[in-house]
Amino acid sequence: MDIENRLTELIRDFGRRLPDEYIREYVSLAEHNECAVALENLCTQLSEYDVVPTPGELIVIQELSDGLHQERETWDFLGRADL
């Protein structure tokens, strides 16, 4: 599965945990070859809305981030209980 499809699937998995307008926006970004922006924005909003990804979702986020050559800081704050 390519990065765009995998990212789109991940974003949609957060559909009941984030506002619909964010989900639509990030899916649109991913579909328009702005995957890095979509993933970064998704991670920011997950933190803002106190959404803690499951361990499996964190693995996917990390793998996508690595595939997009993003810095670890893009996602490593997610899931920390001390935030």
Buried (B, 14 or more C-beta within 10 A) or exposed (E): EEBBEBBBEBBEBBEEBBEEEBBEBBBEBBBEEBBBBBBBBBBBBBBEEEBBBEEEBBEBBBEBBEBBEBEEEBBBBBBEEEE
